[in-house]
């Protein structure tokens, strides 16, 4: 539980790298955080590790396989009705063709363009840390 009894939701997201590009997904207009950009991932389920969660969510949502590499700094962000702990991992792309199951669009983006997207608010510090690390 977080502040004033608001639960904290753990969400694991992947910064999926392939040949100098990173995979971004845009949330659909009927999802929470509509039309904002994010690193794909999802809510941690009971009994699974963060890496298992990431591999499962990305296969379910995008139909590609990935390998989690490095855990970056988790971000605690307060949305109006819940608190999210966003746990980012850099990942390598392993295989498969992107097929969108939930998102409205995706892009493979070069590092220098990451700042140009309208991000979910919780992702802003993640993008900053990732760029500081040199991608
Ligand atoms: N997957 C992902 N979610 C993010 C990121 N940044 C961020 O604020 N979020 C938020 C959006 C959602 O509220 C939540 C992730 O849950 P989800 O992807 O399972 O979304 P959902 O639509 O099923 O959630 P909900 O509306 O049912 O609550 O975390 C991010 O980079 N990746």
Backbone and ligand atoms as CSV (ligand in chain L), in Angstrom:
chain,resi,resn,atom,element,x,y,z
A,1,UNK,N,N,0.850,-1.214,0.000
A,1,UNK,CA,C,0.000,0.000,0.000
A,1,UNK,C,C,0.873,1.247,0.000
A,2,UNK,N,N,0.420,2.230,-0.717
A,2,UNK,CA,C,1.150,3.487,-0.760
A,2,UNK,C,C,0.436,4.520,0.070
A,3,UNK,N,N,0.595,5.739,-0.326
A,3,UNK,CA,C,-0.007,6.883,0.352
A,3,UNK,C,C,-1.523,6.741,0.440
A,4,UNK,N,N,-2.088,7.061,1.599
A,4,UNK,CA,C,-3.538,7.076,1.792
A,4,UNK,C,C,-4.196,5.779,1.336
A,5,UNK,N,N,-3.488,4.659,1.506
A,5,UNK,CA,C,-4.067,3.368,1.175
A,5,UNK,C,C,-4.197,3.076,-0.311
A,6,UNK,N,N,-3.595,3.894,-1.137
A,6,UNK,CA,C,-3.666,3.624,-2.584
A,6,UNK,C,C,-2.654,2.525,-2.917
A,7,UNK,N,N,-3.109,1.464,-3.570
A,7,UNK,CA,C,-2.171,0.379,-3.847
A,7,UNK,C,C,-1.103,0.769,-4.868
A,8,UNK,N,N,0.059,0.155,-4.711
A,8,UNK,CA,C,1.125,0.358,-5.697
A,8,UNK,C,C,1.108,-0.816,-6.669
A,9,UNK,N,N,1.050,-0.498,-7.941
A,9,UNK,CA,C,1.055,-1.523,-8.976
A,9,UNK,C,C,2.450,-1.617,-9.571
A,10,UNK,N,N,3.009,-2.819,-9.556
A,10,UNK,CA,C,4.325,-3.002,-10.175
A,10,UNK,C,C,4.159,-3.321,-11.650
A,11,UNK,N,N,4.807,-2.529,-12.478
A,11,UNK,CA,C,4.754,-2.728,-13.929
A,11,UNK,C,C,6.193,-2.863,-14.426
A,12,UNK,N,N,6.453,-3.918,-15.174
A,12,UNK,CA,C,7.789,-4.128,-15.719
A,12,UNK,C,C,7.752,-3.746,-17.195
A,13,UNK,N,N,8.743,-2.964,-17.645
A,13,UNK,CA,C,8.743,-2.567,-19.055
A,13,UNK,C,C,10.113,-2.822,-19.673
A,14,UNK,N,N,10.117,-3.027,-20.978
A,14,UNK,CA,C,11.345,-3.397,-21.684
A,14,UNK,C,C,11.788,-2.334,-22.673
A,15,UNK,N,N,13.068,-1.985,-22.564
A,15,UNK,CA,C,13.685,-1.093,-23.554
A,15,UNK,C,C,14.367,-2.049,-24.531
A,16,UNK,N,N,13.643,-2.409,-25.577
A,16,UNK,CA,C,14.085,-3.500,-26.461
A,16,UNK,C,C,14.971,-2.922,-27.562
A,17,UNK,N,N,16.213,-3.393,-27.598
A,17,UNK,CA,C,17.212,-2.831,-28.511
A,17,UNK,C,C,17.450,-3.774,-29.688
A,18,UNK,N,N,17.565,-3.146,-30.857
A,18,UNK,CA,C,17.903,-3.916,-32.056
A,18,UNK,C,C,18.660,-3.008,-33.016
A,19,UNK,N,N,19.919,-3.307,-33.246
A,19,UNK,CA,C,20.736,-2.576,-34.227
A,19,UNK,C,C,20.673,-1.063,-34.020
A,20,UNK,N,N,20.758,-0.600,-32.794
A,20,UNK,CA,C,20.773,0.845,-32.531
A,20,UNK,C,C,19.394,1.489,-32.447
A,21,UNK,N,N,18.353,0.698,-32.606
A,21,UNK,CA,C,16.986,1.213,-32.493
A,21,UNK,C,C,16.325,0.617,-31.257
A,22,UNK,N,N,15.315,1.331,-30.757
A,22,UNK,CA,C,14.572,0.879,-29.574
A,22,UNK,C,C,13.091,0.818,-29.949
A,23,UNK,N,N,12.419,-0.191,-29.434
A,23,UNK,CA,C,11.005,-0.396,-29.787
A,23,UNK,C,C,10.078,0.361,-28.830
A,24,UNK,N,N,9.290,1.274,-29.385
A,24,UNK,CA,C,8.285,2.001,-28.592
A,24,UNK,C,C,6.904,1.591,-29.052
A,25,UNK,N,N,5.967,1.564,-28.096
A,25,UNK,CA,C,4.580,1.260,-28.448
A,25,UNK,C,C,3.689,2.406,-27.989
A,26,UNK,N,N,2.634,2.621,-28.777
A,26,UNK,CA,C,1.681,3.683,-28.447
A,26,UNK,C,C,0.402,3.048,-27.931
A,27,UNK,N,N,-0.035,3.472,-26.748
A,27,UNK,CA,C,-1.237,2.904,-26.141
A,27,UNK,C,C,-2.474,3.296,-26.943
A,28,UNK,N,N,-3.449,2.394,-26.983
A,28,UNK,CA,C,-4.677,2.643,-27.750
A,28,UNK,C,C,-5.549,3.650,-27.025
A,29,UNK,N,N,-6.533,4.173,-27.747
A,29,UNK,CA,C,-7.361,5.201,-27.120
A,29,UNK,C,C,-8.301,4.622,-26.072
A,30,UNK,N,N,-8.516,3.315,-26.083
A,30,UNK,CA,C,-9.366,2.714,-25.046
A,30,UNK,C,C,-8.573,2.126,-23.871
A,31,UNK,N,N,-7.253,2.280,-23.858
A,31,UNK,CA,C,-6.446,1.844,-22.720
A,31,UNK,C,C,-6.294,3.018,-21.738
A,32,UNK,N,N,-5.804,2.714,-20.526
A,32,UNK,CA,C,-5.403,3.824,-19.651
A,32,UNK,C,C,-4.212,4.533,-20.320
A,33,UNK,N,N,-3.955,5.755,-19.978
A,33,UNK,CA,C,-2.884,6.559,-20.607
A,33,UNK,C,C,-3.045,6.566,-22.137
A,34,UNK,N,N,-4.265,6.894,-22.632
A,34,UNK,CA,C,-4.539,6.742,-24.061
A,34,UNK,C,C,-3.593,7.541,-24.951
A,35,UNK,N,N,-3.152,6.879,-25.989
A,35,UNK,CA,C,-2.330,7.440,-27.075
A,35,UNK,C,C,-0.937,7.902,-26.653
A,36,UNK,N,N,-0.590,7.664,-25.403
A,36,UNK,CA,C,0.777,8.005,-24.991
A,36,UNK,C,C,1.714,6.855,-25.355
A,37,UNK,N,N,2.992,7.201,-25.461
A,37,UNK,CA,C,4.003,6.212,-25.821
A,37,UNK,C,C,4.595,5.602,-24.554
A,38,UNK,N,N,5.031,4.362,-24.686
A,38,UNK,CA,C,5.576,3.629,-23.542
A,38,UNK,C,C,6.603,2.627,-24.045
A,39,UNK,N,N,7.300,2.046,-23.082
A,39,UNK,CA,C,8.086,0.851,-23.348
A,39,UNK,C,C,7.153,-0.328,-23.067
A,40,UNK,N,N,7.031,-1.272,-23.981
A,40,UNK,CA,C,6.059,-2.345,-23.778
A,40,UNK,C,C,6.355,-3.168,-22.527
A,41,UNK,N,N,5.310,-3.706,-21.940
A,41,UNK,CA,C,5.441,-4.496,-20.719
A,41,UNK,C,C,4.085,-4.619,-20.078
A,42,UNK,N,N,4.047,-4.826,-18.769
A,42,UNK,CA,C,2.758,-4.940,-18.100
A,42,UNK,C,C,2.911,-5.264,-16.635
A,43,UNK,N,N,1.774,-5.551,-16.049
A,43,UNK,CA,C,1.728,-5.726,-14.589
A,43,UNK,C,C,2.334,-7.055,-14.172
A,44,UNK,N,N,3.099,-6.987,-13.093
A,44,UNK,CA,C,3.717,-8.186,-12.514
A,44,UNK,C,C,2.618,-9.034,-11.863
A,45,UNK,N,N,2.600,-10.319,-12.194
A,45,UNK,CA,C,1.615,-11.220,-11.593
A,45,UNK,C,C,2.242,-11.982,-10.431
A,46,UNK,N,N,1.370,-12.442,-9.519
A,46,UNK,CA,C,1.862,-13.166,-8.340
A,46,UNK,C,C,2.658,-14.383,-8.784
A,47,UNK,N,N,3.800,-14.581,-8.161
A,47,UNK,CA,C,4.572,-15.797,-8.388
A,47,UNK,C,C,5.526,-15.756,-9.557
A,48,UNK,N,N,5.529,-14.683,-10.340
A,48,UNK,CA,C,6.476,-14.651,-11.457
A,48,UNK,C,C,7.598,-13.648,-11.173
A,49,UNK,N,N,8.739,-13.905,-11.791
A,49,UNK,CA,C,9.856,-12.972,-11.649
A,49,UNK,C,C,9.635,-11.804,-12.617
A,50,UNK,N,N,10.395,-10.737,-12.405
A,50,UNK,CA,C,10.275,-9.582,-13.312
A,50,UNK,C,C,10.631,-9.987,-14.743
A,51,UNK,N,N,11.674,-10.787,-14.881
A,51,UNK,CA,C,12.085,-11.201,-16.232
A,51,UNK,C,C,11.009,-12.066,-16.886
A,52,UNK,N,N,10.403,-12.965,-16.098
A,52,UNK,CA,C,9.325,-13.810,-16.659
A,52,UNK,C,C,8.144,-12.949,-17.096
A,53,UNK,N,N,7.816,-11.957,-16.281
A,53,UNK,CA,C,6.708,-11.053,-16.598
A,53,UNK,C,C,6.961,-10.351,-17.929
A,54,UNK,N,N,8.170,-9.865,-18.070
A,54,UNK,CA,C,8.512,-9.110,-19.278
A,54,UNK,C,C,8.450,-9.995,-20.524
A,55,UNK,N,N,9.034,-11.170,-20.423
A,55,UNK,CA,C,9.014,-12.080,-21.579
A,55,UNK,C,C,7.569,-12.438,-21.939
A,56,UNK,N,N,6.747,-12.715,-20.919
A,56,UNK,CA,C,5.339,-13.085,-21.151
A,56,UNK,C,C,4.555,-11.933,-21.771
A,57,UNK,N,N,4.658,-10.744,-21.176
A,57,UNK,CA,C,3.866,-9.608,-21.659
A,57,UNK,C,C,4.238,-9.244,-23.104
A,58,UNK,N,N,5.513,-9.297,-23.392
A,58,UNK,CA,C,5.943,-8.858,-24.726
A,58,UNK,C,C,5.570,-9.895,-25.787
A,59,UNK,N,N,5.593,-11.149,-25.407
A,59,UNK,CA,C,5.111,-12.179,-26.329
A,59,UNK,C,C,3.592,-12.033,-26.534
A,60,UNK,N,N,2.850,-11.811,-25.453
A,60,UNK,CA,C,1.379,-11.678,-25.557
A,60,UNK,C,C,0.968,-10.440,-26.349
A,61,UNK,N,N,1.652,-9.329,-26.116
A,61,UNK,CA,C,1.213,-8.058,-26.709
A,61,UNK,C,C,1.788,-7.819,-28.094
A,62,UNK,N,N,2.984,-8.373,-28.335
A,62,UNK,CA,C,3.690,-8.015,-29.578
A,62,UNK,C,C,4.151,-9.217,-30.398
A,63,UNK,N,N,4.067,-10.415,-29.797
A,63,UNK,CA,C,4.454,-11.630,-30.518
A,63,UNK,C,C,5.947,-11.719,-30.840
A,64,UNK,N,N,6.778,-11.050,-30.061
A,64,UNK,CA,C,8.222,-11.197,-30.271
A,64,UNK,C,C,8.872,-11.741,-29.001
A,65,UNK,N,N,10.031,-12.356,-29.177
A,65,UNK,CA,C,10.762,-12.822,-27.996
A,65,UNK,C,C,11.933,-11.882,-27.727
A,66,UNK,N,N,12.192,-11.698,-26.442
A,66,UNK,CA,C,13.227,-10.768,-25.999
A,66,UNK,C,C,14.034,-11.428,-24.888
A,67,UNK,N,N,15.191,-10.836,-24.599
A,67,UNK,CA,C,16.014,-11.312,-23.483
A,67,UNK,C,C,16.298,-10.120,-22.567
A,68,UNK,N,N,15.803,-10.136,-21.322
A,68,UNK,CA,C,16.104,-9.031,-20.403
A,68,UNK,C,C,17.603,-8.998,-20.099
A,69,UNK,N,N,18.192,-7.800,-20.093
A,69,UNK,CA,C,19.637,-7.653,-19.889
A,69,UNK,C,C,19.954,-6.952,-18.578
A,70,UNK,N,N,19.563,-5.698,-18.462
A,70,UNK,CA,C,19.973,-4.883,-17.312
A,70,UNK,C,C,18.773,-4.173,-16.705
A,71,UNK,N,N,18.662,-4.283,-15.374
A,71,UNK,CA,C,17.585,-3.592,-14.662
A,71,UNK,C,C,18.018,-2.156,-14.421
A,72,UNK,N,N,17.199,-1.205,-14.834
A,72,UNK,CA,C,17.487,0.216,-14.556
A,72,UNK,C,C,16.728,0.610,-13.280
A,73,UNK,N,N,16.779,1.887,-12.948
A,73,UNK,CA,C,16.207,2.349,-11.672
A,73,UNK,C,C,14.675,2.397,-11.734
A,74,UNK,N,N,13.990,1.722,-10.807
A,74,UNK,CA,C,12.525,1.791,-10.801
A,74,UNK,C,C,12.037,3.214,-10.515
A,75,UNK,N,N,10.895,3.550,-11.088
A,75,UNK,CA,C,10.310,4.886,-10.927
A,75,UNK,C,C,8.974,4.736,-10.214
A,76,UNK,N,N,8.819,5.491,-9.144
A,76,UNK,CA,C,7.532,5.528,-8.441
A,76,UNK,C,C,6.778,6.749,-8.946
A,77,UNK,N,N,5.600,6.531,-9.507
A,77,UNK,CA,C,4.850,7.665,-10.059
A,77,UNK,C,C,3.396,7.589,-9.608
A,78,UNK,N,N,2.876,8.730,-9.185
A,78,UNK,CA,C,1.506,8.774,-8.690
A,78,UNK,C,C,0.574,9.265,-9.790
A,79,UNK,N,N,-0.278,8.375,-10.281
A,79,UNK,CA,C,-1.363,8.771,-11.168
A,79,UNK,C,C,-2.554,9.106,-10.277
A,80,UNK,N,N,-3.604,9.742,-10.817
A,80,UNK,CA,C,-4.711,10.161,-9.949
A,80,UNK,C,C,-5.294,9.034,-9.084
A,81,UNK,N,N,-5.462,7.829,-9.622
A,81,UNK,CA,C,-6.116,6.792,-8.815
A,81,UNK,C,C,-5.238,5.608,-8.440
A,82,UNK,N,N,-3.983,5.626,-8.825
A,82,UNK,CA,C,-3.092,4.562,-8.363
A,82,UNK,C,C,-1.650,5.016,-8.464
A,83,UNK,N,N,-0.806,4.234,-7.770
A,83,UNK,CA,C,0.629,4.522,-7.806
A,83,UNK,C,C,1.293,3.392,-8.567
A,84,UNK,N,N,2.147,3.748,-9.475
A,84,UNK,CA,C,2.827,2.737,-10.262
A,84,UNK,C,C,4.298,2.705,-9.875
A,85,UNK,N,N,4.820,1.485,-9.751
A,85,UNK,CA,C,6.265,1.330,-9.687
A,85,UNK,C,C,6.657,0.745,-11.032
A,86,UNK,N,N,7.296,1.572,-11.837
A,86,UNK,CA,C,7.676,1.159,-13.191
A,86,UNK,C,C,9.114,0.651,-13.146
A,87,UNK,N,N,9.299,-0.617,-13.505
A,87,UNK,CA,C,10.607,-1.274,-13.381
A,87,UNK,C,C,11.151,-1.545,-14.780
A,88,UNK,N,N,12.140,-0.758,-15.216
A,88,UNK,CA,C,12.614,-0.902,-16.596
A,88,UNK,C,C,13.793,-1.866,-16.733
A,89,UNK,N,N,13.807,-2.587,-17.812
A,89,UNK,CA,C,14.935,-3.461,-18.165
A,89,UNK,C,C,15.354,-3.165,-19.593
A,90,UNK,N,N,16.644,-3.044,-19.822
A,90,UNK,CA,C,17.080,-3.089,-21.212
A,90,UNK,C,C,16.970,-4.553,-21.642
A,91,UNK,N,N,16.677,-4.757,-22.914
A,91,UNK,CA,C,16.458,-6.113,-23.430
A,91,UNK,C,C,17.041,-6.189,-24.829
A,92,UNK,N,N,17.425,-7.391,-25.231
A,92,UNK,CA,C,17.773,-7.553,-26.633
A,92,UNK,C,C,16.613,-8.243,-27.347
A,93,UNK,N,N,16.415,-7.834,-28.591
A,93,UNK,CA,C,15.420,-8.478,-29.451
A,93,UNK,C,C,15.961,-9.848,-29.833
A,94,UNK,N,N,15.137,-10.879,-29.716
A,94,UNK,CA,C,15.597,-12.229,-30.042
A,94,UNK,C,C,14.995,-12.774,-31.326
A,95,UNK,N,N,13.732,-12.418,-31.606
A,95,UNK,CA,C,13.139,-12.945,-32.838
A,95,UNK,C,C,11.639,-12.731,-32.879
A,96,UNK,N,N,11.093,-12.935,-34.054
A,96,UNK,CA,C,9.649,-12.773,-34.275
A,96,UNK,C,C,9.361,-11.461,-34.982
A,97,UNK,N,N,8.157,-11.370,-35.516
A,97,UNK,CA,C,7.724,-10.157,-36.215
A,97,UNK,C,C,6.671,-9.485,-35.354
A,98,UNK,N,N,6.819,-8.173,-35.176
A,98,UNK,CA,C,5.871,-7.464,-34.311
A,98,UNK,C,C,4.461,-7.567,-34.879
A,99,UNK,N,N,3.538,-7.978,-34.010
A,99,UNK,CA,C,2.118,-8.063,-34.365
A,99,UNK,C,C,1.361,-7.440,-33.192
A,100,UNK,N,N,0.688,-6.331,-33.435
A,100,UNK,CA,C,0.065,-5.590,-32.334
A,100,UNK,C,C,-1.235,-6.243,-31.880
A,101,UNK,N,N,-1.309,-6.606,-30.608
A,101,UNK,CA,C,-2.528,-7.206,-30.060
A,101,UNK,C,C,-3.367,-6.174,-29.315
A,102,UNK,N,N,-2.741,-5.124,-28.778
A,102,UNK,CA,C,-3.458,-4.156,-27.939
A,102,UNK,C,C,-3.137,-2.716,-28.303
A,103,UNK,N,N,-1.934,-2.483,-28.768
A,103,UNK,CA,C,-1.482,-1.115,-29.009
A,103,UNK,C,C,-2.001,-0.589,-30.335
A,104,UNK,N,N,-1.950,0.719,-30.470
A,104,UNK,CA,C,-2.409,1.316,-31.728
A,104,UNK,C,C,-1.283,1.419,-32.745
A,105,UNK,N,N,-0.038,1.586,-32.286
A,105,UNK,CA,C,1.088,1.572,-33.212
A,105,UNK,C,C,2.399,1.309,-32.490
A,106,UNK,N,N,3.438,1.070,-33.287
A,106,UNK,CA,C,4.770,0.870,-32.728
A,106,UNK,C,C,5.780,1.505,-33.663
A,107,UNK,N,N,6.945,1.808,-33.120
A,107,UNK,CA,C,8.035,2.322,-33.968
A,107,UNK,C,C,9.366,1.849,-33.409
A,108,UNK,N,N,10.281,1.553,-34.310
A,108,UNK,CA,C,11.680,1.340,-33.927
A,108,UNK,C,C,12.346,2.706,-34.049
A,109,UNK,N,N,12.873,3.211,-32.962
A,109,UNK,CA,C,13.283,4.612,-32.874
A,109,UNK,C,C,14.781,4.710,-32.557
A,110,UNK,N,N,15.527,5.556,-33.274
A,110,UNK,CA,C,16.929,5.765,-32.904
A,110,UNK,C,C,17.014,6.579,-31.606
A,111,UNK,N,N,18.101,6.349,-30.854
A,111,UNK,CA,C,18.231,6.987,-29.535
A,111,UNK,C,C,17.993,8.490,-29.552
A,112,UNK,N,N,18.531,9.135,-30.567
A,112,UNK,CA,C,18.461,10.606,-30.573
A,112,UNK,C,C,17.033,11.126,-30.718
A,113,UNK,N,N,16.084,10.252,-31.068
A,113,UNK,CA,C,14.695,10.699,-31.225
A,113,UNK,C,C,13.808,10.367,-30.017
A,114,UNK,N,N,14.376,9.702,-29.013
A,114,UNK,CA,C,13.528,9.240,-27.897
A,114,UNK,C,C,12.824,10.384,-27.169
A,115,UNK,N,N,13.471,11.541,-27.148
A,115,UNK,CA,C,12.904,12.687,-26.422
A,115,UNK,C,C,11.724,13.322,-27.156
A,116,UNK,N,N,11.525,12.953,-28.405
A,116,UNK,CA,C,10.502,13.622,-29.216
A,116,UNK,C,C,9.103,13.044,-29.036
A,117,UNK,N,N,8.976,11.992,-28.243
A,117,UNK,CA,C,7.675,11.319,-28.109
A,117,UNK,C,C,6.920,11.815,-26.892
A,118,UNK,N,N,5.608,11.705,-26.985
A,118,UNK,CA,C,4.780,12.080,-25.843
A,118,UNK,C,C,4.610,10.838,-24.963
A,119,UNK,N,N,5.393,10.783,-23.912
A,119,UNK,CA,C,5.514,9.598,-23.066
A,119,UNK,C,C,4.460,9.554,-21.974
A,120,UNK,N,N,4.133,8.332,-21.516
A,120,UNK,CA,C,3.430,8.203,-20.231
A,120,UNK,C,C,4.305,8.916,-19.204
A,121,UNK,N,N,3.711,9.683,-18.299
A,121,UNK,CA,C,4.532,10.469,-17.372
A,121,UNK,C,C,5.565,9.643,-16.601
A,122,UNK,N,N,5.209,8.420,-16.209
A,122,UNK,CA,C,6.153,7.606,-15.426
A,122,UNK,C,C,7.414,7.251,-16.215
A,123,UNK,N,N,7.351,7.327,-17.531
A,123,UNK,CA,C,8.494,6.914,-18.359
A,123,UNK,C,C,9.562,7.987,-18.527
A,124,UNK,N,N,9.204,9.223,-18.211
A,124,UNK,CA,C,10.136,10.320,-18.504
A,124,UNK,C,C,11.492,10.122,-17.813
A,125,UNK,N,N,11.521,9.790,-16.510
A,125,UNK,CA,C,12.835,9.556,-15.885
A,125,UNK,C,C,13.555,8.329,-16.438
A,126,UNK,N,N,12.807,7.362,-16.926
A,126,UNK,CA,C,13.426,6.154,-17.509
A,126,UNK,C,C,14.173,6.531,-18.795
A,127,UNK,N,N,13.527,7.330,-19.610
A,127,UNK,CA,C,14.163,7.772,-20.866
A,127,UNK,C,C,15.434,8.550,-20.536
A,128,UNK,N,N,15.345,9.417,-19.530
A,128,UNK,CA,C,16.518,10.218,-19.162
A,128,UNK,C,C,17.678,9.337,-18.699
A,129,UNK,N,N,17.394,8.388,-17.831
A,129,UNK,CA,C,18.462,7.518,-17.335
A,129,UNK,C,C,19.068,6.709,-18.483
A,130,UNK,N,N,18.210,6.199,-19.334
A,130,UNK,CA,C,18.686,5.373,-20.449
A,130,UNK,C,C,19.613,6.186,-21.366
A,131,UNK,N,N,19.231,7.421,-21.637
A,131,UNK,CA,C,20.064,8.257,-22.512
A,131,UNK,C,C,21.378,8.617,-21.820
A,132,UNK,N,N,21.310,8.846,-20.503
A,132,UNK,CA,C,22.542,9.155,-19.766
A,132,UNK,C,C,23.517,7.994,-19.785
A,133,UNK,N,N,22.963,6.779,-19.764
A,133,UNK,CA,C,23.825,5.594,-19.814
A,133,UNK,C,C,24.437,5.410,-21.196
A,134,UNK,N,N,23.955,6.176,-22.140
A,134,UNK,CA,C,24.473,6.089,-23.507
A,134,UNK,C,C,23.711,5.113,-24.359
A,135,UNK,N,N,22.549,4.680,-23.856
A,135,UNK,CA,C,21.687,3.774,-24.605
A,135,UNK,C,C,22.180,2.343,-24.550
L,1,LIG,N1,N,3.432,-1.363,-20.087
L,1,LIG,C1,C,3.714,-0.140,-19.638
L,1,LIG,N2,N,2.804,0.488,-18.848
L,1,LIG,C2,C,3.123,1.707,-18.439
L,1,LIG,C3,C,4.334,2.349,-18.806
L,1,LIG,N3,N,4.338,3.589,-18.243
L,1,LIG,C4,C,3.198,3.715,-17.526
L,1,LIG,O1,O,2.855,4.694,-16.892
L,1,LIG,N4,N,2.438,2.567,-17.653
L,1,LIG,C5,C,1.142,2.359,-16.995
L,1,LIG,C6,C,-0.016,2.249,-17.934
L,1,LIG,C7,C,-0.968,1.295,-17.220
L,1,LIG,O2,O,-1.746,2.048,-16.324
L,1,LIG,C8,C,-0.042,0.401,-16.443
L,1,LIG,C9,C,0.303,-0.862,-17.182
L,1,LIG,O3,O,-0.717,-1.705,-17.183
L,1,LIG,P1,P,-1.129,-2.474,-18.501
L,1,LIG,O4,O,-0.230,-2.208,-19.631
L,1,LIG,O5,O,-1.377,-3.847,-18.060
L,1,LIG,O6,O,-2.361,-1.621,-18.864
L,1,LIG,P2,P,-3.861,-1.938,-18.856
L,1,LIG,O7,O,-4.424,-1.077,-19.914
L,1,LIG,O8,O,-4.128,-3.389,-18.859
L,1,LIG,O9,O,-4.194,-1.375,-17.427
L,1,LIG,P3,P,-5.633,-1.079,-16.922
L,1,LIG,O10,O,-6.149,0.001,-17.811
L,1,LIG,O11,O,-6.364,-2.387,-17.015
L,1,LIG,O12,O,-5.383,-0.621,-15.516
L,1,LIG,O13,O,1.182,1.139,-16.283
L,1,LIG,C10,C,5.254,1.683,-19.650
L,1,LIG,O14,O,6.320,2.174,-20.038
L,1,LIG,N5,N,4.894,0.436,-20.047
